[in-house]
């Protein structure tokens, strides 16, 4: 293989090798692009961006529905040497504006459904149809001067304190992680991966798009996950693997269980049906650990392996995967797939196998740094290793397990949520004296957001004693608090339950005792 310095080189190599092979399929309408046609669409879209003044190293914000256009937009940015800035379309307008402005984006490509969310501070282009958008433009040449260490993506991660941080991923990061995943899972030219996770997250960009390209395979992009349509998509498009989170597996289990209980003849021979009449090899699952019982039931019912992995935006996506065979270990996130991984104590010394410590990473898939945040970058990379903030251990056979998070992060259905951001909003409510948010177990989403509120003096309440703490109904109801949050935060971040308490337990140093709050819920 010739030297691959950037994504343009990789796409060019695959296009030269198999110009007529189908690379991209739009599930929603059946459109498809061969490698050659995709390269042409990318080059024309890049020329459109250039005509709007976009140049090397400029940031282009992307806020689009899951679509072929989203994937073309990413590659068009890279074609020019520009930086793609995916924006989570679930965010509120104020959150979107902060991300766009902080990234110093010069232009936004936006889906027509999201046009009302575009900040007034940025120019935008509606990009619903790549064919029409690029039809009036000639193809522009790819920028082949892009170095492996040049930035390709700026993606914002929720901050444990303050505002989200822009995570800078390079061309080298994208190619390295795609190579690691391809080799570990044995993907090849016959593989067809389903992109159903949102393309504003690195999972969809890396695991099922860049990996499909690296393997010289194909990807099918679907607008969103639908349990009722899922298996038809798998069969109609001959999918061999898909990216998922535990919530999706639970929803598929729930849906099939209900159909079986209702006596659906179509669903009765479920395992045989799924394993004998599809090309599906395995489900790739990450973002949060899959409950072992969910994994076991899914594999039994559908005859499909679940291959768990671990990673974060800062590792491009995957840092570990289980082996895609019977050697995998339920409950484990697997082994490193090409980067180094250690478990260390508070002094960054290795801990013995079986003992808990912080997971730290190093390797070609680890990000470059946080955008214009040298302090956060230096802290994250102290000692030359990226500190994930996740607590885990390694067993004697080299398998890793994630036990807890050093930070307070909540993972709800694959979305990362930091309580500090919600706390800050709660404290702006006129009736709130003190507030604290924690994650609580949820059968479907893994975790849900629960808020504990201490009201200011003067707000009347009907008190109920619960083991020494007050849970009360007040003139400010839980619904009031939730609706207040919805005015300021993306819905997935908002509390689903509100508990009014007389006090929030703290330790001698003032640290919030979250386990004590969780106990209050159990006692209530």
DRENVOPA-491818 format. One line per field, with one value per residue (C-alpha): residue number from 1; residue in one letter; x, y, z. Coordinates in steps of 0.02 Angstrom, whole numbers, padded with zeros to 5 digits. Each point is the difference from the previous one (the first is absolute). Layout:
N
k c(NUM;...)
r c(a;...)
x c(X;...)
y c(Y;...)
z c(Z;...)
This chain:
524
k c(1;2;3;4;5;6;7;8;9;10;11;12;13;14;15;16;17;18;19;20;21;22;23;24;25;26;27;28;29;30;31;32;33;34;35;36;37;38;39;40;41;42;43;44;45;46;47;48;49;50;51;52;53;54;55;56;57;58;59;60;61;62;63;64;65;66;67;68;69;70;71;72;73;74;75;76;77;78;79;80;81;82;83;84;85;86;87;88;89;90;91;92;93;94;95;96;97;98;99;100;101;102;103;104;105;106;107;108;109;110;111;112;113;114;115;116;117;118;119;120;121;122;123;124;125;126;127;128;129;130;131;132;133;134;135;136;137;138;139;140;141;142;143;144;145;146;147;148;149;150;151;152;153;154;155;156;157;158;159;160;161;162;163;164;165;166;167;168;169;170;171;172;173;174;175;176;177;178;179;180;181;182;183;184;185;186;187;188;189;190;191;192;193;194;195;196;197;198;199;200;201;202;203;204;205;206;207;208;209;210;211;212;213;214;215;216;217;218;219;220;221;222;223;224;225;226;227;228;229;230;231;232;233;234;235;236;237;238;239;240;241;242;243;244;245;246;247;248;249;250;251;252;253;254;255;256;257;258;259;260;261;262;263;264;265;266;267;268;269;270;271;272;273;274;275;276;277;278;279;280;281;282;283;284;285;286;287;288;289;290;291;292;293;294;295;296;297;298;299;300;301;302;303;304;305;306;307;308;309;310;311;312;313;314;315;316;317;318;319;320;321;322;323;324;325;326;327;328;329;330;331;332;333;334;335;336;337;338;339;340;341;342;343;344;345;346;347;348;349;350;351;352;353;354;355;356;357;358;359;360;361;362;363;364;365;366;367;368;369;370;371;372;373;374;375;376;377;378;379;380;381;382;383;384;385;386;387;388;389;390;391;392;393;394;395;396;397;398;399;400;401;402;403;404;405;406;407;408;409;410;411;412;413;414;415;416;417;418;419;420;421;422;423;424;425;426;427;428;429;430;431;432;433;434;435;436;437;438;439;440;441;442;443;444;445;446;447;448;449;450;451;452;453;454;455;456;457;458;459;460;461;462;463;464;465;466;467;468;469;470;471;472;473;474;475;476;477;478;479;480;481;482;483;484;485;486;487;488;489;490;491;492;493;494;495;496;497;498;499;500;501;502;503;504;505;506;507;508;509;510;511;512;513;514;515;516;517;518;519;520;521;522;523;524)
r c(x;x;x;x;x;x;x;x;x;x;x;x;x;x;x;x;x;x;x;x;x;x;x;x;x;x;x;x;x;x;x;x;x;x;x;x;x;x;x;x;x;x;x;x;x;x;x;x;x;x;x;x;x;x;x;x;x;x;x;x;x;x;x;x;x;x;x;x;x;x;x;x;x;x;x;x;x;x;x;x;x;x;x;x;x;x;x;x;x;x;x;x;x;x;x;x;x;x;x;x;x;x;x;x;x;x;x;x;x;x;x;x;x;x;x;x;x;x;x;x;x;x;x;x;x;x;x;x;x;x;x;x;x;x;x;x;x;x;x;x;x;x;x;x;x;x;x;x;x;x;x;x;x;x;x;x;x;x;x;x;x;x;x;x;x;x;x;x;x;x;x;x;x;x;x;x;x;x;x;x;x;x;x;x;x;x;x;x;x;x;x;x;x;x;x;x;x;x;x;x;x;x;x;x;x;x;x;x;x;x;x;x;x;x;x;x;x;x;x;x;x;x;x;x;x;x;x;x;x;x;x;x;x;x;x;x;x;x;x;x;x;x;x;x;x;x;x;x;x;x;x;x;x;x;x;x;x;x;x;x;x;x;x;x;x;x;x;x;x;x;x;x;x;x;x;x;x;x;x;x;x;x;x;x;x;x;x;x;x;x;x;x;x;x;x;x;x;x;x;x;x;x;x;x;x;x;x;x;x;x;x;x;x;x;x;x;x;x;x;x;x;x;x;x;x;x;x;x;x;x;x;x;x;x;x;x;x;x;x;x;x;x;x;x;x;x;x;x;x;x;x;x;x;x;x;x;x;x;x;x;x;x;x;x;x;x;x;x;x;x;x;x;x;x;x;x;x;x;x;x;x;x;x;x;x;x;x;x;x;x;x;x;x;x;x;x;x;x;x;x;x;x;x;x;x;x;x;x;x;x;x;x;x;x;x;x;x;x;x;x;x;x;x;x;x;x;x;x;x;x;x;x;x;x;x;x;x;x;x;x;x;x;x;x;x;x;x;x;x;x;x;x;x;x;x;x;x;x;x;x;x;x;x;x;x;x;x;x;x;x;x;x;x;x;x;x;x;x;x;x;x;x;x;x;x;x;x;x;x;x;x;x;x;x;x;x;x;x;x;x;x;x;x;x;x;x;x;x;x;x;x;x;x;x;x;x;x;x;x;x;x;x;x;x)
x c(00000;00066;00031;-00165;00024;-00179;-00180;00011;00142;-00101;-00156;00103;00086;-00164;-00081;00146;-00012;-00189;-00079;-00165;-00025;-00143;00068;-00150;-00186;-00138;-00124;-00139;-00017;00111;00126;00174;00174;00142;00173;00025;-00169;00029;00169;-00082;-00139;00131;00107;-00149;-00060;00176;-00001;-00165;00082;00150;-00116;-00066;00175;00046;00186;00128;-00022;-00168;-00137;-00165;-00139;-00112;-00178;-00089;-00112;00080;00015;00115;00018;00076;00134;00034;00015;00132;00105;-00022;00078;00146;00017;00041;00106;-00138;-00060;-00172;-00094;-00148;-00135;-00117;-00173;-00080;00075;-00097;00032;00107;00107;00019;00050;00135;00076;-00002;00074;00131;00061;00018;-00097;-00007;-00154;-00135;-00073;-00174;-00150;-00160;-00082;00132;00008;-00089;00143;00136;00083;-00012;00189;00039;-00035;-00093;-00044;-00146;00076;-00143;00048;00183;-00041;-00092;00119;00153;-00071;00054;00179;00150;00103;00142;00163;00029;00122;00139;00110;-00100;00116;-00049;00009;-00116;-00172;-00148;-00138;-00042;-00131;-00063;00000;-00105;00112;00008;00017;-00052;-00037;00031;00175;00043;00089;00120;00019;00125;00001;00125;-00117;-00145;00104;00084;-00163;-00081;00153;-00004;-00186;00012;00143;-00068;-00173;00059;-00100;00027;-00067;-00158;-00053;-00146;-00015;-00159;00019;-00152;00086;-00003;00135;00033;00085;00167;-00074;-00091;00141;00135;-00074;-00120;00057;00190;00020;-00107;00113;00160;-00064;-00049;-00176;-00166;-00106;-00188;-00059;-00171;-00086;-00024;-00018;-00171;-00032;-00150;00097;00170;00000;-00074;00144;00125;-00071;-00042;00175;00096;00081;00146;00023;-00070;00047;-00113;-00021;-00076;-00166;-00023;00028;-00125;-00130;00023;-00021;-00155;-00078;00031;-00064;-00162;-00023;00032;-00120;-00132;00022;00076;00040;00132;00097;-00013;00152;00102;00175;-00004;-00076;00133;00152;-00043;-00069;00115;00183;00008;00159;-00010;-00061;00132;-00049;00078;-00027;-00050;00018;-00133;-00085;00056;-00181;-00046;00150;-00042;-00183;00039;00122;-00119;-00152;00077;00150;00113;00160;00016;00177;00025;00129;00057;00054;-00037;00012;00178;00050;-00085;-00121;00052;00148;-00052;-00110;-00038;00053;-00141;-00013;-00029;00155;-00094;-00043;-00172;00018;00173;00036;00133;00183;00094;-00018;00160;00028;00085;-00109;00044;-00087;00085;-00016;-00007;00188;-00010;00081;-00065;-00115;00002;-00121;-00171;00019;-00097;00084;-00019;00006;00135;00034;00137;00009;-00030;-00188;00013;-00053;00113;-00070;-00142;-00029;00078;00002;00183;-00036;-00128;00113;00150;-00103;-00074;00172;00101;00142;-00021;-00158;-00180;-00097;-00177;-00078;-00072;00033;00031;00115;00090;-00012;00144;-00040;00009;-00186;-00056;-00155;-00078;-00064;-00044;00037;00121;-00106;-00186;-00048;-00167;-00020;-00181;-00032;00174;-00007;00128;-00075;00098;-00100;00096;-00082;-00174;00044;00048;-00170;-00095;00086;-00072;-00178;-00069;-00062;00157;00121;00104;-00001;00088;-00021;00047;-00024;-00117;-00019;-00126;-00050;-00012;00125;00129;-00008;-00124;00022;-00068;00007;-00001;-00062;00007;-00122;00033;-00083;-00174;-00055;-00134;-00003;-00092;00131;00020;00135;00106;00134;00060;-00012;-00148;-00083;-00140;-00128;00019;-00076;00145;-00037;00121;-00083;00038;00184;00007;-00086;00121;00146;-00079;00004;00188;00065;-00018;-00142;00114;00095;-00154;-00048;-00137;-00030;00014;00018;-00025;00109;00037;00187;00127;00124;00182;00163;00116;00086;-00166;00003;-00174;-00037;-00090;-00017;-00100;-00117;-00021;-00045;-00138;-00080;00005;-00077;-00135)
y c(00000;00175;00123;00061;00170;00058;-00050;00064;-00122;-00142;00039;00021;-00167;-00093;00088;-00046;-00181;-00021;00149;-00087;-00083;00072;00097;00097;-00039;00112;-00116;00128;00017;-00134;00119;-00071;00058;-00104;00046;00101;00087;00037;00078;00109;00056;00041;00101;00100;00036;00053;00121;00071;00029;00080;00117;00057;00045;-00158;-00035;-00112;-00012;00091;-00079;-00047;-00040;-00146;-00015;-00126;-00151;-00170;-00009;-00027;00189;-00001;-00122;00095;00161;-00076;-00058;00165;00091;-00120;00015;00184;-00024;00085;-00060;-00078;00058;-00116;00081;-00103;00042;-00047;00153;00159;00155;00081;-00156;-00011;00182;-00023;-00151;00084;00163;-00083;-00106;00159;-00081;00096;-00087;-00124;-00137;-00029;-00110;00096;-00072;00085;00169;00088;-00052;00083;00140;00173;00014;-00125;-00020;-00158;-00107;-00121;-00165;-00122;-00071;-00021;-00030;00164;00097;-00049;-00013;00174;-00022;-00080;-00123;00079;-00091;-00075;00088;-00128;00108;-00048;-00081;-00143;00121;00128;00017;-00083;00016;00111;-00087;00069;-00106;00047;00078;-00059;00184;00150;-00008;-00146;-00021;-00013;-00165;00009;-00160;-00014;-00088;-00119;-00036;-00043;-00115;-00084;-00042;-00062;-00110;-00066;-00043;-00078;-00115;-00047;-00045;-00073;00114;-00015;00048;-00105;00088;00120;00102;00086;00180;00027;00089;00190;00071;00142;-00132;-00082;-00175;00020;00097;-00124;-00172;-00015;00135;00019;-00185;-00047;00109;-00072;-00177;00047;-00054;00092;00098;00023;00157;00002;00157;-00072;-00161;-00082;-00164;-00039;00022;-00059;-00181;00044;00122;-00134;-00123;00119;00075;-00159;00084;-00094;00107;00155;00122;00010;00043;-00110;00094;-00053;-00183;00014;00078;-00139;-00129;00086;00014;-00181;-00058;00094;-00070;-00176;00021;00061;-00159;00076;-00143;00107;00019;-00174;-00083;00153;-00069;-00112;00138;00126;-00113;-00098;00134;00148;00036;00079;-00051;00101;00156;00125;00082;00139;00167;-00088;-00180;-00121;-00088;-00181;-00061;00111;-00064;-00180;00016;00093;-00133;-00141;00078;00065;-00115;00152;00033;00161;00068;00130;00137;00154;00171;00185;00148;00029;-00173;00039;-00135;-00176;-00039;-00179;-00137;-00176;-00133;-00030;-00184;-00115;00069;00160;00027;00067;00147;00044;00139;-00112;00030;00147;-00006;00095;00132;-00021;-00010;00000;00006;00120;00070;00184;00013;-00076;-00162;-00163;-00097;-00191;-00100;-00008;00165;00156;00155;00132;-00053;00093;-00013;00034;-00033;00062;00014;00116;00178;00151;00108;00115;00152;00157;-00082;-00037;-00020;-00138;-00082;00000;-00071;-00137;-00051;00010;-00124;-00025;-00105;00054;-00014;-00058;00030;-00177;-00125;-00181;-00149;-00129;-00185;-00123;-00039;00181;00035;00170;00041;00171;00010;00182;00177;00113;00145;00019;-00031;-00083;-00107;-00003;-00106;00037;00188;00070;00117;00099;00046;00163;00074;-00043;00059;00170;00018;-00057;00133;00135;-00050;00131;-00131;-00107;00022;-00156;-00132;-00161;-00118;-00184;-00146;-00137;-00174;-00017;-00163;00073;00143;-00068;00159;00141;00174;00035;00170;00040;00173;00101;00145;00176;00065;00066;-00138;-00101;-00186;-00149;-00102;-00188;-00077;-00133;-00075;00168;00093;00097;-00050;00124;00067;00188;00144;-00025;-00172;-00123;00032;00186;-00039;-00119;00125;00135;-00112;-00034;00185;00001;-00175;-00138;-00114;-00151;00098;00050;-00087;-00129;-00002;00139;-00029;00144;-00022;00098;-00013;-00074;-00111;00052;-00065;00096;00084;00052;-00138;-00055;-00175;-00069;-00174;00072;00083;-00165;-00081;00129;-00058;-00181;00044;00105)
z c(00000;-00041;00141;00074;00082;00009;-00032;-00180;-00034;00074;-00102;-00157;00027;00024;-00148;-00114;00057;-00015;-00089;-00038;00169;00104;00148;00069;00005;00066;00087;00006;-00189;-00078;-00081;-00019;-00047;-00068;00060;-00159;00014;00183;-00038;-00132;00119;00132;-00124;-00062;00176;00046;-00147;00064;00169;-00084;-00095;00169;00057;00097;00001;00082;00191;00000;00106;-00082;00123;-00050;00067;-00108;00024;-00021;-00187;-00147;-00005;00175;-00055;-00161;00102;00113;-00147;-00092;00148;00001;-00189;00024;00156;00101;00171;00021;00154;00035;00107;00107;-00069;00167;00082;00038;-00110;00136;00014;-00189;-00011;00131;-00089;-00171;00064;00109;-00146;-00105;-00141;-00165;-00072;00048;-00109;00069;-00031;-00039;00156;00107;-00087;00144;00116;-00103;00101;-00076;00017;-00138;-00186;-00046;-00150;-00004;-00053;-00024;-00169;-00043;-00182;-00022;00113;-00100;-00174;-00054;00060;-00080;00099;00095;00032;00171;00115;00004;00110;00154;00126;00117;00148;-00079;00081;-00085;00130;00147;00105;00164;00156;00150;00131;00179;00046;-00101;-00185;-00120;-00070;-00184;-00029;-00149;-00100;-00142;-00167;00077;00145;-00117;-00108;00149;00088;-00161;-00030;00178;-00006;-00173;00048;00171;-00063;-00165;-00114;-00188;-00169;00022;00159;00001;00159;00061;00059;00112;00144;-00016;-00112;00121;00110;-00039;00012;-00165;-00083;00047;00031;-00147;-00124;00006;00039;-00150;-00108;00072;-00030;-00178;00047;00003;00122;00009;00089;00084;00069;00174;00095;-00016;00092;-00110;-00163;00057;-00057;-00169;-00027;00052;-00126;-00143;-00003;00048;00150;00076;00157;00083;00136;00152;00183;00135;-00011;-00181;00044;00143;-00116;-00128;00137;00067;-00171;-00046;00169;-00022;-00174;00059;00145;-00122;-00101;-00156;-00118;-00083;00160;00074;-00081;00047;00026;-00152;-00105;00045;-00008;-00158;-00113;00028;-00022;00172;00090;00160;00086;00056;00163;00103;00090;00161;00062;-00060;00146;-00010;00003;-00147;-00098;00039;-00047;-00161;-00058;00045;-00080;-00161;-00024;-00020;00097;00098;-00005;00137;-00011;00094;-00055;-00001;-00118;00058;-00062;-00168;00051;00046;00111;00038;-00070;00052;-00124;-00127;00048;00148;00087;00044;00183;00046;00117;-00065;-00124;-00078;-00039;-00079;-00189;-00043;00131;00169;00155;00186;00168;00120;00176;00049;-00025;-00174;00057;-00072;00116;00007;-00107;00081;00093;-00044;-00071;-00134;-00182;-00099;-00187;-00125;-00187;-00177;00025;00150;-00037;-00024;00139;00051;-00110;00075;00171;00041;00186;-00028;-00128;00116;00143;-00110;-00068;00161;-00002;-00187;00014;-00028;00162;-00039;00170;-00007;00138;-00044;00015;-00105;00032;-00009;-00183;-00056;-00012;00063;00100;00031;00178;00029;-00053;00089;-00058;00035;-00181;-00036;-00156;-00058;-00154;-00067;00033;00123;00130;00130;00157;00024;-00154;00066;00176;-00071;-00084;00156;00105;-00113;00048;00122;00124;00007;00145;-00032;-00136;-00044;-00147;-00007;-00116;00055;-00076;-00140;-00083;-00176;-00007;00122;00103;00023;00072;00174;00085;00186;00047;00161;-00010;00058;00158;-00030;-00118;00088;-00009;00067;00089;00005;00108;-00084;00113;00062;-00166;-00064;-00163;-00029;-00121;-00020;-00091;-00117;-00069;-00077;-00167;00020;00027;-00149;-00116;00057;-00048;-00170;-00038;00019;-00036;-00128;00053;00026;00133;00099;00163;-00016;00187;00130;00187;00122;00153;00158;-00026;-00119;00091;-00011;00070;00117;-00149;-00076;-00132;-00054;00064;-00151;00070;00143;-00124;-00091;00166;00023;-00162;00055;00169;-00080)
